[in-house]
Amino acid sequence: MPEPFLELVDISQIYPGVVALDHVSLSVSRGEVIALIGENGAGKSTLMRVLGGVVEPSGGIIRVDGVARRSLMVADAIKAGIAFVHQELNLFDNLDVAGNVYIGREPLHGGPLKLIDRKRLHAQVQPLLDRLEVDFRPDAPLAELSLAQRQLVEIIKALSLDARLVIMDEPTSSLTLTETDRLMRVIAGLRSDGVSVIFITHRLNEVMQCADRAVVLRDGHMVGALTRAELAPAAMIRLMIGRDLKSLYVPPAAPPGDSVLEIVDAVTDTYPGRAVSLSVRRGEILGLAGLVGSGRTELARAIFGIDPLRGGAIKLNGEPIRIAEPRAAIQRGIYLVPEDRKRSGLLLDVSITENISLPNLASYQRFWLVTTARETENAHRQCERLRIRTPDVTNVAGSLSGGNQQKIVLAKWLSMRPKVLIFDEPTRGVDVGAKQEIYDILRRLADSGVAILMISSDMEEVIGISDRIAVMREGAISGFLDRSQFSEHNVLQLAVGHTI
């Protein structure tokens, strides 16, 4: 391996009562792709803030090009060629691509007005667009770009700073499989150009796809590093949580009961010529698998009344019901935990208590006024039940980790005694430890008699936690699998339209 141009040696970071980093060392060589993995709270973000000059470490040495120093300032990190692509993109919708890339560094016309030279600005950006083979122009309005294209704009902005190291924090958390594959090609291109990448992710298949090695943090300690040849999901999970993969999945306590929710020849707007029929039984977790665009989320939205059903019927406990809006689904005990919890499942700037009580405010009212004491009591009960980690239930939901936010979405429905729970990508953007807690919750709910429909693109998750699997393709069910038939091969065969 080439000599590292950047080294973190015995970096420690101590806050009052908390050791966030404990003598962590990391080296980065030219053109190397490093996956930085670990549970939420493991210290990944703190280590990257130290590297970016945002946080001054309590101890240790940072060595750049052989020159040692106690800490970096933000300007030092930029000068050293360290650039960040944050999970929450720092872009402006009212500017075009070029304006976002060179914001604050735009070339100017001569003269007293110092106007931006847009022609020169676009000319400076075009070679960067060509380098990443993007499909948009320098003058494209940012507001018209997809999330994946915006992600590429962030990377282009990093490259415009002559970055030698690009740090990407969960860059694929909101991307489709196709968009993720494209980003993987971009990372491979950066590696070929000699640009190093530190890639923070919870998706272990992406680590397998793009990393030269994986560095694992747990509780502020570096617990191991895996070379390219050693990368395997079981090995990574064992280092991240200290136990084997199989311990994540909990078997059912008893066989499922009678059918609770039946979908009969349901037709959605997305696939008007196709119909879906399936049933979910009491105490069952039915996994709904399929490729991106197969119609899984559209079906969930129609069941919950967000989008209309264009044909077919929904039955609850054998009785036909009509669900024209979410309120009707909620009144019947059918609840949805959506794919995008931040946009559709939570009010991020509202307290945990208010998020939990919002769908059922009437139960906390007395003489048409909400009794905050009852709200708070229920919030404490749900936080304890679901092990939601928060100093106080008055904290805003946006201050919590992804796993705890997902539990808050779940808590608001559990307060209302669900009959059917629909989970759309229940562990997206959630670390391995939080995944296990969510799997435990799903299994406990099923064992208590709740019927669960779980949509997931994570093959291991679908196979690990489902009691049956239904596979969708182009708006229809292409087949069902019971436990004796579970395998990635069988799921994919049905997903692409083959029989098994």
Secondary structure by P-SEA (a helix, b strand, c coil): cccccccccbbbbbccccccccbbbbbbccbbbbbbbbcccccaaaaaaaaaccccccbbbbbccccccccccaaaaaaaccccccccccccccccccccccccccccccccccccaaaaaaaaaaaaaaaaccccccccccccccaaaaaaaaaaaaaaacccbbbbccccccccaaaaaaaaaaaaaaaaacbbbbcccccaaaaaccccbbbbbcccccccccccccccaaaaaaaaccccccccccccccccccccbbbccccccccccbbbbbccccccbbbbbbcccccaaaaaaaaaccccccccccccccbbbbbccaaaaaaacccccccccccccccccccaaaaaaccccccccccccccaaaaaaaaaaaaaaacccccccccccccccaaaaaaaaaaaaaaccccbbbbccccccccaaaaaaaaaaaaaaaaabbbbbbbbccaaaaaccccbbbbbcccccccccccccccaaaaaaaaacccc
